[in-house]
C-alpha cells in the first residue's frame, strides 16, 4: 500500500493551504478524492482535493485555535471573554454538533447551564 502522493507545486495549493489548515481539513491529490471531498480546479484542470473534517473534529480544531489566539487556556478567560467565545462558537455552528455544549463547557471550565445562559443572553441582547 502506498501513501498519499505529494501535492503539486501549484499557486492554487499555496493559496488555499492557510484556509484548509484553519479548518482542520486535509489536502489530497485529485486522483485520491473520495465522494465527500471537494475537488478544486484551476483553468479546467483538477489540482487538489480538500477532505473536510467531521463536524466534531472541526469543533476541537476551532477550540484549539481560540486557545492559541487568546494565549491562555479558555478556562482562564474572564466571564465577559467567555461569553464572546460562546457567541463566536454559536455563529460558527458549534452547538449543532452532538455534545457541542458539553464540549465547550468543559473547555471553558463552566457548566452546561452556564453555556446555555450565555447563549440565551446572546439571543436577548
C-alpha positions as CSV (number, residue, x, y, z in Angstrom):
1,X,0.0,0.0,0.0
2,X,1.4,3.4,-0.9
3,X,0.9,6.7,1.0
4,X,-0.6,9.9,-0.3
5,X,1.0,11.4,-3.4
6,X,2.8,14.7,-3.0
7,X,0.7,17.7,-3.8
8,X,1.6,19.7,-6.9
9,X,3.7,22.9,-6.6
10,X,0.8,25.0,-7.8
11,X,-0.4,28.5,-6.9
12,X,-3.9,27.2,-6.0
13,X,-2.4,24.8,-3.5
14,X,-0.4,27.6,-1.8
15,X,-3.4,29.9,-1.9
16,X,-5.9,27.5,-0.2
17,X,-3.4,26.0,2.3
18,X,-4.0,28.6,5.1
19,X,-7.7,28.1,4.9
20,X,-7.5,24.3,4.7
21,X,-5.2,24.3,7.8
22,X,-7.5,26.7,9.7
23,X,-10.5,24.5,9.0
24,X,-8.6,21.4,10.1
25,X,-9.1,19.9,6.7
26,X,-6.6,17.9,4.6
27,X,-5.4,18.3,1.0
28,X,-5.0,15.2,-1.2
29,X,-4.3,14.7,-4.9
30,X,-7.5,15.0,-7.0
31,X,-7.0,11.3,-8.0
32,X,-7.3,10.4,-4.3
33,X,-10.6,12.3,-3.8
34,X,-13.4,10.5,-2.2
35,X,-17.1,11.2,-2.9
36,X,-17.3,13.7,0.0
37,X,-14.1,15.5,-0.9
38,X,-14.1,18.9,-2.7
39,X,-12.0,18.9,-5.9
40,X,-10.6,22.3,-6.7
41,X,-9.8,23.1,-10.4
42,X,-7.6,25.8,-12.0
43,X,-8.3,26.7,-15.6
44,X,-10.2,23.4,-16.2
45,X,-7.6,21.2,-14.6
46,X,-8.2,19.3,-11.3
47,X,-5.4,20.4,-9.0
48,X,-6.1,19.4,-5.4
49,X,-8.9,17.9,-3.4
50,X,-9.9,19.1,0.1
51,X,-11.0,16.5,2.6
52,X,-13.2,18.3,5.1
53,X,-13.1,17.2,8.7
54,X,-16.1,15.8,10.6
55,X,-18.0,18.4,12.5
56,X,-16.8,17.1,15.9
57,X,-13.2,17.3,14.6
58,X,-13.9,20.9,13.5
59,X,-15.1,21.9,16.9
60,X,-12.0,20.6,18.5
61,X,-9.8,22.4,16.0
62,X,-11.8,25.6,16.5
63,X,-11.3,25.4,20.3
64,X,-7.6,24.8,19.9
65,X,-7.3,27.8,17.6
66,X,-9.3,30.0,20.0
67,X,-7.0,29.0,22.8
68,X,-4.0,29.8,20.7
69,X,-5.5,33.2,19.8
70,X,-6.1,34.1,23.4
71,X,-2.8,32.8,24.6
72,X,-4.2,31.0,27.7
73,X,-6.4,28.0,28.3
74,X,-10.0,29.1,27.6
75,X,-10.9,28.1,31.2
76,X,-8.7,31.0,32.4
77,X,-10.6,33.7,30.5
78,X,-12.8,36.2,32.3
79,X,-16.6,35.8,32.1
80,X,-17.1,38.5,29.5
81,X,-14.5,37.0,27.2
82,X,-16.0,33.5,27.7
83,X,-19.4,35.0,26.7
84,X,-17.8,36.4,23.5
85,X,-16.2,33.0,22.8
86,X,-19.6,31.3,23.1
87,X,-21.1,33.9,20.7
88,X,-18.4,33.3,18.2
89,X,-18.8,29.5,18.5
90,X,-22.6,29.8,18.1
91,X,-22.1,31.8,14.9
92,X,-19.9,29.0,13.6
93,X,-22.4,26.3,14.4
94,X,-20.6,24.7,17.3
95,X,-23.7,23.9,19.1
96,X,-25.3,22.0,16.3
97,X,-22.6,19.3,16.9
98,X,-23.6,16.4,19.1
99,X,-22.3,17.2,22.6
100,X,-21.2,20.6,21.5
101,X,-22.5,22.4,24.6
102,X,-20.8,19.8,26.8
103,X,-17.5,20.0,24.9
104,X,-17.5,23.8,25.1
105,X,-18.5,23.9,28.8
106,X,-15.6,21.5,29.6
107,X,-13.0,23.6,27.8
108,X,-14.4,26.9,29.3
109,X,-14.4,25.3,32.8
110,X,-18.1,26.2,33.2
111,X,-21.3,24.1,33.5
112,X,-23.6,23.4,30.6
113,X,-26.2,25.5,32.3
114,X,-23.7,28.5,32.2
115,X,-23.2,27.9,28.4
116,X,-27.0,27.9,27.9
117,X,-27.2,31.1,29.9
118,X,-24.5,32.7,27.7
119,X,-26.5,31.6,24.6
120,X,-29.8,33.0,26.0
121,X,-28.1,36.2,26.9
122,X,-26.8,36.5,23.3
123,X,-30.4,35.9,21.9
124,X,-31.9,38.6,24.1
125,X,-29.1,41.2,23.8
